[in-house]
Each structure stands twice: as structure tokens, then as C-alpha cells.
Amino acid sequence: MRIDLEPRPNRSLAIDIAAPIVALAGAIAIGGLVVWLLGKSPALAFEVYFINPLLEGWSLQELAVKACPLVLIAVGLSFCYRANLWNIGAEGQFIMGGVLGGWLAIITHDEAYQSLIGGWWILPTMLVLGAVGGAIYGLIPALLRVWLGASEILTSLMLVYVAELGLDWLVRGPLKDPDGFNFPQSVVFDDIARLPFLAEGERLHAGVLLALIVAIGGAFILARTLFGFEVRLAGEAPRAARFAGFDDRKLTLMVFAISGGLAGLAGICEVAGQIGQLTPKISPGYGFTAIIVAFLGRLSPIGILVAALVLALTYIGGEAAQVELSLNSDMTRAFQGVLLMCVLIADTATRYRVRLNFGAAR
């Protein structure tokens, strides 16, 4: 007996929309079962994870702030995944963007220097450097695929660990604050090198607006431009794309540059916004969580906005669950992994139908 997956000839739009919602409900049910097996109340866990954060004003701001890097990274990943290319190393590109952009804030950390040449240009240049750093790091697996035929999945993933170890070495060595009592961290960035907050005493910074602009721009590019059509065609009908004269090698480089650039932009937004300095750990795993966000949002930049808020909610709820329910922080990552599996299962069920073949195996 052989199990075959056959593409469904007619797919319902309503089912496509409902699939991620069903996947989320299934992940919550599985998560509730795990919590029950740990001796905790699933109803209380659901309230702590998903309800309470929505009732607090500060939590809503934190929700938007945590969703910001997820939106930026996931929109970039959607370009790769729609082209049937697999960038799994956004975490490393996020780190490299934060490092390169943060480097400028560190070397210009001098009031005399800033007063001499002015400091208005520092933050915009940091954002550009962050995007460039992520794009260059993202192009490495793309070039290895184009030139050597290496799997972009493996190379992009392995480069994450290179970036993490590189960041750790930098903040313990060349970029360490000489007056930081030997802690592995850089100097605290000057206010001129920080993203401005949208209101006095608030948590929201300008990176949130940048994420909205990127999501809207990404939706326009994918839906209304020739490049967006090329990306979609390469993923859905690669032979037709080649027949139409599109260069798949050039496309590979372009989508990886976009994906890495947006991940790097997210990195510098996080460093210049939330953290304000370089530390050994500038990401709680945003690069990997953004993969779930991209698929939960159906690889649509607008859908990604909603999905990012849902995944950001798991971060905030997970932190509250550690305090109120004494649940390990790894529960959040486990839930995100379960959610990814549920999304993939739901996608497979909507795109294909299972057929049992009882013929002789060939």
C-alpha cells in the first residue's frame, strides 16, 4: 500500500482562510493537554497566555513592539518561500544587521565627535547598515546555491551559529564597554542613535511604523509589480517561469537579499529600539519564530501582520506564565513548534487530498 498526495483541483477560498485558524485552535488544544499533564489548569493557562495580556494597556504596547521584528523578518521570508526557496537563517541575518548597525553607534559614542560633525545622520545610517549587513549575510547561502548547488536550507541554518558566536566574541572583546565592569556588553547607545518613541513614557518606537510600511510595501510589490509576478510564478510554476525568460539564478539572489535585508533591518530596530546596546543575546529567537508567522499569515504580508500579533502574544503570555503558573520558558518555544506543525498539516490538508494506493509497489 502506498499513500499518495494529489493536488486538489478546486480549492475553496473560505477553507484557505479557515485553515490557519483551525491550526491555531489545534495548537492551543495540544498545549492545553500538555499543561494538564503537568498538573496545571488548562483554562487558567489559556487565560494567562491569551486573555490577560489583551486587558492591560502596557501589554498592548508590548505586543506591537514584539510583533515589529516578526513582521519585518516574516515579510522578507515570504519573498523567499513564495519563490520556493528556503531561507532558514533569518536569525543569523537578524544578528548581523544588529551588529553592523550597532557598530556605528558604538564608534560614534563621543559627544565631542557628535558636536563636531553633527549626529542627525547616525540613526538613518545605522538602519541602512543593518539592512546591508543582513542582506550580505543572506546572500552567502544564495551564492552557494547558485555557484555550487549547495542546499540553502543547510547553509543558511549553519550560518546562524556563526553569527551567534561572532556576536558573543565581539561583545566580550572588540566591542565591549571598557567601563562596563567586565560585563559582556557594549556601551549604551546615545539617544541620537536610538529609535524615537512615539509618545513620552511609552514603549512604542518608530520601528513599529517601519514594520507597517514594509508590510504594505511588500503586499504591493507581490501583487502589483512584475517582480512580484516573477516571484509567484517561480514558486508555483518554475518551468513556466523559465520558459517566460525569467532568470532563476538572479531571482534567487534578489529574494535572499530582500529577505536578509529585512531581517537585518529588524535586528538594528531591536538593538536601537528595545535594547539600546549590543549584548550576547539580542534575539529570543525572532528569526525562527518568523518562519511560523510567515506560514500562519499564508505568506501574505497583510496576513503576516495579524499572525505576528498572535505569536507576539505567546511571548508575553509565556513570560506571565513563568510567574503565575511556574511554567518553564521553553513551553513558549514548544507551543510555537506545535503551532508550526499544525499550520503545515492544515496547509497540506487544504492543498492536497490523501489517496491510498493498494497496487503493487514499484
Backbone torsions as a table, in degrees:
resi	resn	phi	psi	omega
1	MET	NA	138.5	179.2
2	ARG	-128.0	139.5	178.0
3	ILE	-98.7	120.0	-180.0
4	ASP	-111.1	147.3	173.0
5	LEU	-109.6	119.1	-179.7
6	GLU	-109.2	132.1	177.1
7	PRO	-59.5	137.4	177.3
8	ARG	-73.9	129.2	-177.8
9	PRO	-67.5	-35.8	-179.2
10	ASN	-127.4	117.2	-179.9
11	ARG	-107.1	134.6	-179.2
12	SER	-84.8	134.3	177.6
13	LEU	-64.2	-38.3	-179.7
14	ALA	-62.6	-40.1	179.3
15	ILE	-68.9	-38.8	177.5
16	ASP	-60.8	-39.5	179.5
17	ILE	-71.8	-37.4	-176.4
18	ALA	-75.7	-22.6	-174.5
19	ALA	-57.2	-49.8	179.2
20	PRO	-65.9	-29.8	177.5
21	ILE	-67.1	-43.4	176.7
22	VAL	-63.7	-39.8	178.7
23	ALA	-61.6	-42.2	178.7
24	LEU	-63.9	-43.1	178.9
25	ALA	-62.8	-40.6	178.2
26	GLY	-64.4	-40.1	178.5
27	ALA	-65.3	-38.9	178.0
28	ILE	-64.5	-39.8	178.6
29	ALA	-63.9	-43.2	178.4
30	ILE	-65.3	-42.4	177.7
31	GLY	-61.7	-39.7	177.2
32	GLY	-63.0	-38.1	177.8
33	LEU	-63.7	-43.4	178.8
34	VAL	-62.3	-43.4	178.7
35	VAL	-61.6	-41.5	178.3
36	TRP	-62.7	-40.2	178.5
37	LEU	-66.6	-24.3	177.0
38	LEU	-84.1	1.2	177.3
39	GLY	86.6	16.4	179.2
40	LYS	-109.1	164.0	-179.8
41	SER	-82.0	119.5	177.2
42	PRO	-60.8	-36.5	-179.5
43	ALA	-65.2	-42.4	178.8
44	LEU	-67.0	-39.5	178.7
45	ALA	-62.6	-42.1	178.4
46	PHE	-62.1	-41.0	179.6
47	GLU	-64.5	-43.7	-178.4
48	VAL	-68.1	-41.5	-175.9
49	TYR	-73.9	-43.5	-166.6
50	PHE	-117.3	-21.9	-175.1
51	ILE	-98.7	-54.2	-175.3
52	ASN	-56.6	-42.5	179.9
53	PRO	-60.9	-22.0	-179.2
54	LEU	-85.3	-8.1	-177.1
55	LEU	-97.8	-8.8	-178.0
56	GLU	-106.7	134.7	-179.6
57	GLY	-61.5	-42.7	-179.1
58	TRP	-66.7	-31.1	-179.4
59	SER	-67.9	-35.0	179.5
60	LEU	-66.1	-38.4	176.1
61	GLN	-66.8	-42.8	178.7
62	GLU	-62.9	-34.6	177.7
63	LEU	-60.1	-46.9	-179.9
64	ALA	-65.7	-39.5	-178.7
65	VAL	-65.8	-42.6	-180.0
66	LYS	-73.3	-27.1	177.9
67	ALA	-74.6	-23.7	-176.0
68	CYS	-55.1	-56.6	-179.8
69	PRO	-66.0	-30.4	179.3
70	LEU	-65.5	-40.0	178.6
71	VAL	-65.1	-48.1	-178.0
72	LEU	-59.3	-47.2	-177.4
73	ILE	-68.8	-45.4	-174.9
74	ALA	-66.3	-36.0	176.7
75	VAL	-62.3	-42.4	176.5
76	GLY	-62.7	-43.0	178.8
77	LEU	-63.0	-32.8	-178.5
78	SER	-62.0	-31.5	176.6
79	PHE	-64.7	-44.5	178.8
80	CYS	-64.3	-50.9	-173.5
81	TYR	-67.1	-34.2	176.9
82	ARG	-66.9	-27.0	177.3
83	ALA	-88.8	8.7	-180.0
84	ASN	63.1	35.9	174.9
85	LEU	-120.2	144.7	-165.7
86	TRP	-120.1	95.1	175.1
87	ASN	-89.7	106.6	179.6
88	ILE	-102.9	0.2	-173.1
89	GLY	-105.6	28.1	-179.4
90	ALA	-61.5	-27.9	178.0
91	GLU	-60.8	-43.5	178.2
92	GLY	-67.4	-39.0	178.5
93	GLN	-67.5	-35.7	174.1
94	PHE	-59.3	-46.7	-179.1
95	ILE	-64.6	-45.1	-177.4
96	MET	-66.1	-34.5	175.0
97	GLY	-64.4	-42.4	177.4
98	GLY	-65.1	-37.1	-179.1
99	VAL	-68.6	-49.2	-175.8
100	LEU	-67.6	-43.0	177.6
101	GLY	-67.8	-40.1	178.9
102	GLY	-66.7	-29.5	178.2
103	TRP	-57.9	-40.1	179.3
104	LEU	-65.1	-40.3	178.5
105	ALA	-63.0	-32.9	-178.0
106	ILE	-74.0	-45.4	-175.9
107	ILE	-74.4	-17.8	177.4
108	THR	-100.7	13.6	-178.9
109	HIS	-78.4	72.5	-176.9
110	ASP	-157.3	113.0	-176.4
111	GLU	-61.4	-38.1	179.2
112	ALA	-63.9	-40.7	179.1
113	TYR	-64.3	-43.9	-178.2
114	GLN	-66.9	-39.4	179.5
115	SER	-68.6	-25.9	-178.8
116	LEU	-74.4	-46.0	-174.9
117	ILE	-114.1	-1.7	-178.4
118	GLY	83.5	152.6	-175.6
119	GLY	-120.7	7.1	-177.0
120	TRP	-61.5	-27.0	-174.0
121	TRP	-85.2	-11.2	-170.5
122	ILE	-65.7	-52.3	-176.7
123	LEU	-63.5	-47.9	177.1
124	PRO	-58.2	-39.4	179.5
125	THR	-67.7	-36.2	175.9
126	MET	-60.1	-42.9	179.6
127	LEU	-64.1	-42.0	178.9
128	VAL	-64.4	-45.6	179.5
129	LEU	-62.7	-38.2	177.5
130	GLY	-60.4	-46.0	178.9
131	ALA	-65.1	-40.8	179.5
132	VAL	-64.9	-43.1	179.1
133	GLY	-60.6	-44.3	178.5
134	GLY	-66.3	-39.9	-179.1
135	ALA	-64.6	-43.9	179.8
136	ILE	-62.8	-42.3	-179.9
137	TYR	-68.3	-33.6	177.2
138	GLY	-71.4	-27.3	-179.7
139	LEU	-73.5	-19.0	-178.8
140	ILE	-60.9	-54.4	177.1
141	PRO	-64.3	-29.5	178.2
142	ALA	-66.1	-44.7	179.0
143	LEU	-66.1	-38.6	177.9
144	LEU	-64.3	-34.4	177.2
145	ARG	-70.4	-45.1	-176.1
146	VAL	-69.0	-43.1	-175.4
147	TRP	-84.6	-40.7	-172.0
148	LEU	-114.3	-7.2	-178.4
149	GLY	73.0	20.1	-179.9
150	ALA	-73.1	149.4	179.7
151	SER	-68.6	122.1	179.3
152	GLU	-68.8	-21.7	178.0
153	ILE	-65.0	-50.2	-177.6
154	LEU	-69.5	-46.5	-175.0
155	THR	-66.4	-42.3	-179.9
156	SER	-66.7	-36.9	179.2
157	LEU	-68.5	-43.4	-178.8
158	MET	-65.5	-31.5	-180.0
159	LEU	-68.9	-18.1	175.0
160	VAL	-60.1	-45.1	-177.1
161	TYR	-69.4	-32.4	175.3
162	VAL	-63.1	-44.2	-179.8
163	ALA	-65.1	-42.6	-179.2
164	GLU	-62.8	-45.4	179.4
165	LEU	-68.7	-35.7	177.5
166	GLY	-63.5	-44.4	177.4
167	LEU	-61.3	-43.7	-179.8
168	ASP	-60.8	-41.6	179.5
169	TRP	-66.6	-40.2	-177.1
170	LEU	-64.9	-43.9	-177.0
171	VAL	-77.7	-11.3	174.1
172	ARG	-99.5	-5.6	-177.1
173	GLY	-132.7	-103.8	-170.9
174	PRO	-58.9	-33.3	-175.8
175	LEU	-103.6	11.2	-178.4
176	LYS	-72.1	141.8	177.7
177	ASP	-67.6	117.0	-178.7
178	PRO	-64.8	-20.5	178.8
179	ASP	-107.8	24.1	-175.3
180	GLY	-97.9	21.8	178.1
181	PHE	55.0	34.7	175.4
182	ASN	68.1	15.4	174.0
183	PHE	-75.2	144.4	-179.2
184	PRO	-77.2	79.5	179.8
185	GLN	-158.3	158.5	178.7
186	SER	-85.9	179.5	173.0
187	VAL	-65.3	154.7	174.5
188	VAL	-73.2	131.1	-176.6
189	PHE	-63.3	145.9	173.7
190	ASP	-67.2	158.4	179.8
191	ASP	-57.6	-32.2	-178.3
192	ILE	-70.3	-16.6	178.7
193	ALA	-105.4	16.3	178.7
194	ARG	-112.2	147.4	174.6
195	LEU	-65.4	133.0	-179.2
196	PRO	-69.2	145.4	176.2
197	PHE	-82.8	148.8	-174.9
198	LEU	-74.2	-21.2	177.5
199	ALA	-152.5	153.0	-178.3
200	GLU	-62.4	128.9	177.6
201	GLY	75.8	7.6	-179.4
202	GLU	-98.7	165.3	179.2
203	ARG	-91.1	-22.5	-175.8
204	LEU	-69.3	129.6	176.5
205	HIS	-117.5	174.3	-173.8
206	ALA	-64.4	-17.5	178.0
207	GLY	-61.8	-27.6	178.2
208	VAL	-64.5	-43.0	177.0
209	LEU	-64.9	-37.1	179.0
210	LEU	-63.1	-39.2	178.5
211	ALA	-64.0	-40.2	177.6
212	LEU	-62.9	-43.4	179.6
213	ILE	-62.7	-42.6	-179.8
214	VAL	-64.4	-41.0	-179.8
215	ALA	-64.1	-45.4	179.2
216	ILE	-65.7	-43.4	178.2
217	GLY	-63.2	-41.1	178.7
218	GLY	-63.0	-41.2	178.3
219	ALA	-62.6	-40.9	179.7
220	PHE	-65.6	-45.0	-178.1
221	ILE	-62.3	-45.3	-177.5
222	LEU	-68.7	-32.0	-174.0
223	ALA	-96.3	-25.6	-167.7
224	ARG	-124.9	5.4	-177.5
225	THR	-122.3	160.4	178.0
226	LEU	-63.6	-38.8	178.5
227	PHE	-62.6	-41.4	177.3
228	GLY	-62.7	-39.0	176.7
229	PHE	-64.2	-39.4	178.5
230	GLU	-63.0	-42.3	178.9
231	VAL	-61.4	-48.0	-177.5
232	ARG	-66.5	-40.4	-179.1
233	LEU	-67.1	-39.9	179.6
234	ALA	-62.6	-32.9	179.5
235	GLY	-80.4	-37.3	-174.5
236	GLU	-89.6	-32.4	-178.5
237	ALA	-148.1	76.9	-175.7
238	PRO	-59.5	-35.7	179.3
239	ARG	-66.9	-37.9	177.7
240	ALA	-67.1	-35.9	178.5
241	ALA	-64.0	-42.6	178.4
242	ARG	-67.8	-37.8	178.5
243	PHE	-64.0	-33.9	179.6
244	ALA	-76.5	-5.8	176.4
245	GLY	95.8	7.9	178.5
246	PHE	-75.5	139.2	-178.1
247	ASP	-90.4	108.3	-176.6
248	ASP	-68.9	-28.3	177.7
249	ARG	-67.8	-45.5	177.5
250	LYS	-63.4	-39.9	179.3
251	LEU	-63.2	-40.8	178.5
252	THR	-58.3	-46.4	-180.0
253	LEU	-64.9	-39.4	-176.1
254	MET	-69.4	-44.8	-177.3
255	VAL	-71.4	-32.6	176.3
256	PHE	-70.3	-35.4	176.5
257	ALA	-65.5	-41.7	178.0
258	ILE	-64.9	-47.5	-179.0
259	SER	-61.5	-48.1	179.3
260	GLY	-66.0	-38.2	-179.6
261	GLY	-63.4	-42.7	178.7
262	LEU	-70.0	-34.8	175.5
263	ALA	-65.2	-42.0	177.0
264	GLY	-64.5	-38.0	176.3
265	LEU	-62.7	-40.4	176.1
266	ALA	-62.2	-37.5	-179.8
267	GLY	-63.8	-46.3	-179.0
268	ILE	-72.3	-30.8	175.2
269	CYS	-64.2	-38.3	178.9
270	GLU	-68.8	-42.9	-178.3
271	VAL	-69.6	-44.1	-177.8
272	ALA	-82.7	-10.7	-179.7
273	GLY	-105.6	-73.2	-175.1
274	GLN	-71.5	-48.5	-166.5
275	ILE	-89.4	-50.3	178.1
276	GLY	83.4	8.1	176.3
277	GLN	-169.5	168.4	175.2
278	LEU	-90.8	133.0	177.0
279	THR	-132.9	168.4	-179.4
280	PRO	-61.5	-21.4	-177.8
281	LYS	-132.1	99.7	-179.7
282	ILE	-102.8	0.2	-179.3
283	SER	-140.8	133.9	174.1
284	PRO	-84.4	16.2	-178.5
285	GLY	107.8	25.7	-178.4
286	TYR	-57.5	-36.9	-176.9
287	GLY	-63.4	-35.1	178.6
288	PHE	-82.3	-39.2	178.7
289	THR	-63.0	-32.6	-179.2
290	ALA	-64.0	-24.1	175.4
291	ILE	-63.3	-43.3	177.5
292	ILE	-64.8	-41.7	178.8
293	VAL	-59.1	-43.6	-178.4
294	ALA	-60.8	-44.8	-178.2
295	PHE	-76.8	-35.5	176.8
296	LEU	-64.6	-31.9	176.6
297	GLY	-85.9	10.6	177.6
298	ARG	59.4	30.6	179.8
299	LEU	58.1	25.0	176.3
300	SER	-107.9	126.4	-179.0
301	PRO	-54.8	-35.8	178.8
302	ILE	-72.4	-41.7	175.4
303	GLY	-62.7	-32.0	179.2
304	ILE	-64.4	-34.6	177.1
305	LEU	-57.0	-46.6	-179.6
306	VAL	-68.5	-45.5	-178.5
307	ALA	-62.5	-36.0	179.9
308	ALA	-64.1	-37.8	177.5
309	LEU	-65.1	-37.9	178.5
310	VAL	-64.8	-45.4	-179.1
311	LEU	-71.3	-34.1	175.2
312	ALA	-62.4	-34.9	177.6
313	LEU	-61.7	-34.7	179.3
314	THR	-67.7	-32.4	177.2
315	TYR	-66.0	-47.8	-178.2
316	ILE	-67.3	-44.7	178.8
317	GLY	-63.8	-36.4	178.3
318	GLY	-63.7	-39.2	177.8
319	GLU	-65.7	-39.3	178.6
320	ALA	-68.5	-36.2	-179.3
321	ALA	-67.0	-30.2	176.2
322	GLN	-61.5	-38.2	-176.9
323	VAL	-82.1	-48.6	-171.1
324	GLU	-84.5	-30.8	-176.1
325	LEU	-115.8	-2.1	-178.9
326	SER	58.1	36.0	177.1
327	LEU	-91.0	142.6	-178.8
328	ASN	-65.3	146.9	179.2
329	SER	-62.9	-22.0	178.9
330	ASP	-66.9	-16.6	177.6
331	MET	-60.5	-34.9	179.7
332	THR	-64.3	-46.3	178.8
333	ARG	-65.8	-38.5	178.8
334	ALA	-62.6	-42.7	179.3
335	PHE	-63.8	-40.9	179.3
336	GLN	-63.8	-36.9	177.0
337	GLY	-66.1	-42.5	177.1
338	VAL	-62.3	-40.5	179.1
339	LEU	-61.8	-41.4	177.8
340	LEU	-61.2	-44.4	179.1
341	MET	-62.1	-41.5	179.3
342	CYS	-64.7	-38.9	178.6
343	VAL	-64.4	-43.9	-179.9
344	LEU	-64.9	-40.0	178.0
345	ILE	-64.0	-43.8	-180.0
346	ALA	-64.4	-40.3	178.1
347	ASP	-63.2	-43.5	179.4
348	THR	-62.8	-40.6	-178.6
349	ALA	-66.7	-32.3	-179.4
350	THR	-82.9	-27.1	-177.2
351	ARG	-90.3	-29.0	-174.5
352	TYR	-131.7	160.7	171.6
353	ARG	-121.0	143.2	-177.0
354	VAL	-83.0	134.0	177.7
355	ARG	-131.7	126.7	179.4
356	LEU	-89.6	122.2	180.0
357	ASN	-106.3	112.5	-177.0
358	PHE	-94.5	10.8	178.8
359	GLY	-73.1	172.9	179.1
360	ALA	-67.4	139.1	178.9
361	ALA	-67.7	141.6	179.7
362	ARG	-105.6	NA	NA
